[in-house]
Amino acid sequence: MCTCVTYQTADHYFGRNLDLEFSYQESVTITPRNFPIPFRKNNTMKTHHAIIGMAFVCEGFPLYYDATNEFGLSMAGLNFPGNGYFGKPCDDDKDEVAPFEFIPWVLGQCKTLDDARKLLERIRLVGIPFSKELPITPLHWMIADQTGQIVVESVKDGLHIYENPVGVMTNNPTFDIQLFRLNDYRGVSAAAGESTFAKGLSLDEYSRGMGGIGIPGDLSSGSRFVKVAFTRMNSISDDSEASSVSQFFHILGSVEQQRGCCDLGNGKYEITIYSSCCNMDKGIYYYRTYDNSRICAIDMHHEDLDSAALISYPLKTSSDIDYQN
């Protein structure tokens, strides 16, 4: 499952961690403008906006986990077990889109978040699997540009779209509940405040960081939402690209999952397979993997975006240690 999606408004970045029990052969994949994208209930999109992101390419189709298009509109899907619901196709005037098609459907047509909002008015997400081997995964999505971000959740009572004032998202529960639970931590702060435990009782500030006491540190999705929201909204960086990227991975690192800490049984553990972000202005996709903490970068504009062939860069997963003596 995915631990978080964060969007840093000041630096126009969009990023996420991906945690999975099993991993397909993910790659950073660029879908150029003239690569034909087929859709199960709609016409093939013969031309579209160029897209870069993390994907599993299956039978020539880019199954995107997260992506950004050439105009900076960004999107990511996160696991949403027990809540994600996609109904059967029906004959009406809605654009029916399968969950695995949703990211290229939106990013291929829309330049801005406002464009995406309008497109969502005529969309129905329907329960069409990619194949028997790749059944439907319950997902929900975050869509963002430099003006803001929204969360899209398809549940049994319909499609819900939420404004996202904190710029982060995890898995369960539904986003409205996640956001409401931040009220439980309204007293935490990046700075230590005065003691308010009781009048007349003097309590010492014996350690730095005590303003954040109470922020959860466990690996549940609800707790990770609180932690990454606090980290994202209080973190700062300077105006340089290097500083912004470095700080972004520190934000994502605050909710990483380490092997052994989330035991799935039978010798399996949930870990953060990769973390990623994309510069919305420049179309540069950055990532690092569990065993290779070196940040790798791929610039979509260094490729022929008018091509008709997918471009994929396999992930660098081996340790890359810089020995200095």
C-alpha positions in Angstrom: 0.0 0.0 0.0 1.1 3.6 -0.2 2.0 5.5 2.9 1.6 9.0 1.8 1.3 11.5 -0.9 2.5 15.0 -0.2 2.5 18.2 -2.1 4.8 21.1 -1.2 3.1 24.3 -2.4 6.1 26.6 -2.0 8.4 24.5 -4.2 5.8 23.0 -6.6 6.6 19.4 -5.8 4.4 16.4 -5.7 5.6 13.1 -4.2 4.9 9.9 -2.4 6.1 6.7 -0.8 5.0 3.3 -2.1 4.8 0.4 0.3 3.9 -3.1 -1.0 4.1 -6.7 0.1 4.9 -7.7 -3.4 6.6 -5.7 -6.2 6.2 -5.8 -9.9 9.0 -4.5 -12.2 8.3 -0.8 -11.6 10.0 1.7 -13.8 10.0 5.5 -14.3 7.9 5.6 -17.5 7.4 8.5 -19.9 4.3 8.3 -22.1 5.0 10.7 -25.0 2.2 12.7 -26.7 1.7 10.3 -29.6 1.7 7.0 -27.8 -1.8 5.6 -28.3 -3.5 4.9 -24.9 -6.4 2.5 -25.3 -9.4 2.7 -22.9 -11.9 -0.1 -22.3 -15.1 2.1 -22.5 -13.8 5.0 -24.4 -11.9 5.7 -27.7 -8.2 5.3 -27.8 -6.4 8.5 -27.0 -4.2 8.9 -30.0 -2.7 12.2 -28.9 -2.5 13.6 -25.4 -0.3 15.5 -22.9 3.1 13.8 -22.2 3.2 12.0 -18.8 6.1 10.9 -16.5 5.8 8.7 -13.4 6.2 5.4 -11.7 4.5 2.6 -13.5 4.3 -1.1 -14.1 4.1 -1.6 -17.9 2.0 -4.6 -18.7 1.1 -5.6 -22.2 2.3 -2.2 -23.4 0.0 -0.3 -21.1 1.5 2.0 -18.4 -0.2 1.2 -15.1 0.8 4.3 -13.3 1.1 4.5 -9.5 1.8 8.2 -9.6 2.5 10.7 -12.4 2.9 14.3 -13.5 2.1 15.6 -17.0 4.1 18.2 -19.0 1.9 21.0 -17.6 2.6 20.1 -13.9 -0.8 18.5 -13.1 0.0 15.5 -10.9 -1.8 12.5 -9.6 -1.3 9.4 -7.5 -3.4 6.4 -6.5 -3.2 4.9 -3.0 -4.5 1.6 -1.6 -8.0 2.0 -0.1 -9.0 -1.4 1.1 -12.6 -1.9 2.4 -13.7 1.5 1.2 -12.9 1.8 -2.6 -15.9 0.7 -4.6 -16.4 0.7 -8.4 -19.8 -0.2 -9.8 -20.8 -1.9 -13.0 -20.8 -0.1 -16.3 -24.2 1.3 -17.3 -25.7 3.1 -20.3 -25.8 6.8 -19.7 -23.9 9.9 -20.6 -21.0 9.5 -18.1 -17.4 8.8 -19.2 -16.8 5.3 -17.7 -13.2 4.8 -16.6 -11.6 1.8 -15.0 -9.4 2.5 -12.0 -6.2 1.4 -13.8 -7.0 4.0 -16.5 -7.8 6.9 -14.3 -4.4 8.5 -14.1 -3.7 8.6 -17.9 -7.4 9.6 -18.5 -7.0 12.7 -16.4 -3.4 13.6 -17.0 -3.7 13.0 -20.7 -6.5 15.6 -21.1 -6.1 18.2 -18.3 -3.6 20.9 -17.9 -4.8 22.3 -14.5 -6.6 21.2 -11.4 -9.6 23.2 -12.5 -9.6 21.2 -15.8 -9.6 18.0 -13.7 -12.5 19.2 -11.6 -14.6 19.7 -14.7 -13.6 16.3 -16.1 -14.6 14.7 -12.8 -18.2 16.0 -13.2 -18.8 13.5 -16.1 -16.7 10.5 -14.8 -17.9 7.3 -13.4 -15.2 4.9 -12.1 -16.3 1.3 -13.0 -15.1 -2.1 -11.8 -13.2 -3.3 -14.9 -10.0 -5.2 -14.0 -7.0 -5.0 -16.2 -6.8 -8.8 -16.5 -7.5 -12.0 -14.6 -3.9 -11.8 -13.2 -4.3 -8.1 -12.2 -7.8 -7.8 -10.6 -9.3 -4.6 -9.4 -7.4 -2.8 -6.6 -9.4 -0.6 -4.3 -7.8 2.8 -4.7 -8.4 6.5 -4.0 -6.5 9.4 -5.6 -4.9 12.7 -5.0 -4.8 15.3 -7.8 -2.7 18.4 -7.5 -1.2 21.4 -9.3 0.5 24.5 -8.1 -2.8 26.0 -6.9 -3.9 23.2 -4.6 -5.0 19.6 -4.3 -8.0 17.4 -4.0 -8.8 13.9 -3.0 -11.0 11.6 -5.1 -12.7 8.7 -3.5 -15.2 6.3 -5.2 -17.2 4.5 -2.4 -20.5 2.7 -2.3 -22.6 5.9 -2.1 -20.8 7.5 -5.0 -17.9 9.7 -6.0 -16.6 12.1 -3.3 -14.2 14.9 -4.0 -12.5 16.6 -1.0 -10.5 19.8 -0.8 -7.1 18.9 0.7 -5.8 21.8 2.8 -2.9 19.9 4.3 -1.5 18.5 1.1 -1.1 14.9 2.3 -2.9 11.6 2.1 -2.6 8.0 3.3 -4.8 5.0 3.0 -7.7 4.4 5.4 -10.1 5.7 6.7 -11.9 8.0 4.3 -10.3 11.4 3.8 -12.9 13.3 5.7 -12.3 11.2 8.8 -8.5 11.5 8.4 -8.8 15.3 8.2 -11.2 15.5 11.2 -8.8 13.5 13.4 -6.2 16.3 13.1 -8.3 18.1 15.7 -7.0 15.7 18.3 -3.6 17.2 17.8 -4.4 20.8 17.7 -2.1 21.6 20.6 1.1 20.2 19.1 3.7 22.7 17.8 7.1 22.8 16.2 8.1 25.1 19.1 7.8 24.2 22.8 5.2 26.3 24.5 4.6 27.2 28.1 3.4 24.6 30.6 -0.4 24.6 30.8 -0.8 21.3 32.8 -2.0 23.1 35.9 -1.8 26.5 37.5 1.0 26.7 40.1 2.8 23.6 38.8 6.2 24.4 37.2 7.2 21.7 34.7 10.5 21.7 32.9 11.3 21.6 29.2 14.0 19.0 29.5 14.4 18.2 25.8 14.1 19.9 22.5 11.1 19.0 20.4 8.7 18.6 23.3 6.1 20.8 21.4 5.4 17.8 19.2 4.7 15.4 22.1 1.5 13.5 21.3 2.1 13.1 17.5 1.7 9.4 16.8 4.7 7.3 15.6 3.2 4.0 14.8 2.8 2.7 11.2 -1.0 2.7 10.9 -2.2 4.8 8.0 -4.2 7.1 10.3 -1.1 7.8 12.4 1.1 8.3 9.4 -1.4 10.9 8.1 -1.0 12.9 11.3 2.8 12.6 11.3 3.4 13.6 7.7 0.8 16.4 7.8 2.7 17.9 10.8 6.1 17.4 9.1 5.0 18.7 5.7 3.3 21.8 7.1 6.2 22.8 9.4 9.2 21.9 7.3 11.1 24.6 5.4 13.8 24.7 2.7 15.6 27.4 0.8 14.8 28.3 -2.8 17.4 26.0 -4.5 16.4 22.8 -6.3 18.8 20.7 -4.3 17.5 21.9 -1.0 13.9 21.5 -2.0 14.4 17.9 -3.2 16.5 17.0 -0.1 13.8 18.4 2.2 11.1 16.6 0.3 12.7 13.2 0.8 13.1 14.0 4.5 9.3 14.7 4.7 8.6 11.4 3.1 11.2 9.7 5.3 9.2 10.7 8.4 6.7 7.9 7.5 8.8 5.3 5.8 8.3 1.7 6.7 11.4 -0.4 7.7 11.6 -4.1 7.1 10.5 -6.1 10.2 8.4 -3.4 11.8 5.1 -4.3 10.0 4.9 -8.1 10.1 2.4 -9.6 7.6 3.2 -13.1 8.6 4.9 -16.0 6.8 8.1 -14.1 6.7 6.7 -11.1 4.8 7.0 -7.5 5.8 5.6 -4.2 4.5 8.4 -1.9 3.5 8.8 1.3 1.6 9.9 0.0 -1.8 10.5 3.5 -3.2 9.9 7.2 -2.5 9.4 9.7 -5.2 8.6 13.3 -6.1 8.4 15.4 -9.3 9.2 19.0 -9.9 6.0 20.3 -11.5 7.7 23.2 -13.2 10.5 21.2 -14.8 9.1 17.7 -15.3 12.0 16.2 -13.4 11.1 13.0 -11.6 13.1 12.1 -8.5 13.1 8.8 -6.7 15.1 6.6 -4.3 14.5 2.9 -3.4 14.7 0.9 -0.2 18.2 -0.4 -0.7 19.5 2.6 -2.6 19.0 5.9 -0.8 20.8 7.8 -3.5 18.4 10.2 -5.3 18.0 9.4 -9.0 16.5 11.9 -11.4 14.9 11.6 -14.9 14.0 14.7 -16.9 11.0 14.1 -19.2 12.1 17.1 -21.4 15.4 15.3 -22.2 13.3 12.8 -24.2 11.4 13.2 -27.5 7.9 14.0 -26.2 6.4 13.7 -29.7 7.4 10.1 -29.9 4.9 7.2 -30.2 6.9 4.8 -28.0 7.0 4.4 -24.3 10.2 5.3 -22.6 11.1 3.4 -19.4 13.9 3.6 -16.9 14.2 0.6 -14.6 14.6 1.4 -10.9 18.1 1.4 -9.4 17.6 -0.9 -6.4 21.2 -1.9 -5.5 23.1 -0.1 -2.8 25.3 2.7 -4.1 27.8 3.5 -1.4 30.4 6.2 -2.0 33.6 4.9 -0.3 35.8 7.8 0.6 39.0 6.0 1.4 
